Amino acid sequence: MKQIVVEEICKDMEIQKNLELEVNIADVETDDEINEAEQNKVRKAREIARIKRDRDDRDAMVKEREEIERVRNITEEERREWERRNPKPTRAQKQKWRLMQKYYHKGAFFQDDPNCQNDMKSMIQ
């Protein structure tokens, strides 16, 4: 019994030695140093773009706050004139769906003609 355990331990040690010999750090290929100058240029360009984007966002927020404060502090007549020149944007009207329209789907797999435009209009009317 002891002899079997000793043989197994020896096999494990031999396998470990073979693995250590096979794995050599010099054998591992790394491309880290090859394009370092190019990577630095790309990194700097990204950083500059990020800084510019942050600055633009910050400036836009400051301008918006100033505009809000200016509108709050103007008289009623000036406010009406400002609202006439700068109307609030209106949202597009939602399309009214017909009965059960949102639940109907004819499927893509079972279509005879995939370019067919005969959808709900012909089915409902």
Steps between C-alpha positions, in 0.01 A plus 500: 500500500777744589683411182197596288475838676875562449471413129204739458689782672803438276278510190345826613842654566627390157194646329553827689867515392405438137242780515753741647751417226241543226386840626779747448436872527714570196267281294202721573445761229392842614429795277505754781821680408463489123229763455555699817555832319189450288296399804614815681383716209161329496472530879585873488246559223230322705589702808491830309163408347363411843623826653352700210166317528487562876584868454231539232242329723594721793479815284160394367371448855629843607337668198172323572506612865577857395211493251262367766607771746467768233148383412401492868614858552335664199170685508170354384500689170856392422408143591209496255730635228767236587240220492374624164854490358591167670196270499511176697569199278190286455515125506372307203150366540482130577322290243174358620511122484200298398345221697755224576755654261789482743444126548485410132814388321494299181849357556804502277544129439157416361470788254465412131629839385728673756463833315122490524346813649158348571507523875235604750324738258372222280432267791283743696312676221 
